[in-house]
Amino acid sequence: MADRWEFTPLKYFPTIWGKIKKVWFEMGDLSWTLAGTGLVLITLSGDTLKYGVWMSVTALAIHLAVILSSRDE
């Protein structure tokens, strides 16, 4: 029964490496979107800038969370 709970990190390496590659390629695909968001944000000021940054960071975090939690196709 003790063998059942043995943790072997190398067993999970292909899965973790696959997720890292998935995020890397997704960031490449999102680069123009992120650049456009940055361009818009530099034209804002005050509360509008603050809200824009928070919305952008939240949207990016949600998007990457969905990518990381999705099953491999």
DRENVEX-548554 format. One line per field, with one value per residue (C-alpha): x, y, z. Coordinates in Angstrom, 3 decimals. Example, Ala and Ser with C-alpha at 12.3 -4.5 7.8 and 13.67 -1.06 7.14 Angstrom:
% DRENVEX-548554
c1: 12.300_13.670 .
c2: -4.500_-1.060 .
c3: 7.800_7.140 .
This chain:
% DRENVEX-548554
c1: 0.000_2.909_3.949_0.635_1.513_5.075_5.819_8.013_8.437_9.877_6.575_4.899_7.672_6.164_2.823_4.409_6.717_3.734_1.857_4.921_5.178_1.449_1.681_4.789_3.054_-0.125_1.873_3.354_-0.133_-1.267_1.714_-0.097_-3.148_-0.977_0.941_-2.337_-3.603_-0.375_-0.726_-4.232_-3.257_-0.453_-3.010_-5.146_-4.721_-6.225_-8.960_-9.479_-5.863_-6.223_-9.401_-7.857_-4.792_-6.895_-9.184_-6.225_-4.372_-7.552_-8.375_-4.827_-4.859_-8.218_-7.082_-3.874_-5.762_-8.099_-5.104_-3.384_-6.505_-7.613_-7.006_-4.534_-6.164 .
c2: 0.000_2.374_2.019_3.488_6.922_7.066_10.333_10.101_13.538_12.192_10.441_13.877_15.568_14.931_16.380_19.434_19.983_19.706_22.389_24.672_24.319_24.927_28.196_29.233_28.765_30.406_33.464_33.566_33.521_36.217_38.522_40.857_41.005_41.804_44.439_46.063_46.033_47.693_50.313_51.181_51.206_53.732_56.206_56.002_57.735_57.828_55.407_54.316_53.127_51.291_49.520_48.688_47.124_45.077_43.860_42.944_41.060_39.250_38.247_36.989_34.994_33.410_32.597_30.943_29.053_27.629_26.632_24.932_23.127_21.901_18.326_17.578_17.134 .
c3: 0.000_0.601_-3.049_-4.142_-2.739_-4.014_-5.796_-8.880_-10.460_-13.703_-14.377_-14.707_-16.693_-20.177_-19.053_-17.453_-20.429_-22.776_-20.808_-20.832_-24.617_-24.971_-22.999_-24.968_-28.327_-27.057_-25.947_-29.452_-30.929_-28.496_-29.084_-31.484_-29.240_-26.226_-28.200_-29.298_-25.725_-24.594_-27.316_-26.175_-22.503_-23.019_-24.373_-21.217_-17.883_-14.415_-13.446_-17.051_-17.203_-13.902_-15.046_-18.414_-16.827_-14.423_-17.213_-19.421_-16.691_-15.638_-19.211_-19.807_-16.549_-17.389_-20.920_-19.727_-16.998_-19.641_-21.795_-18.860_-17.682_-21.101_-22.092_-24.853_-28.216 .
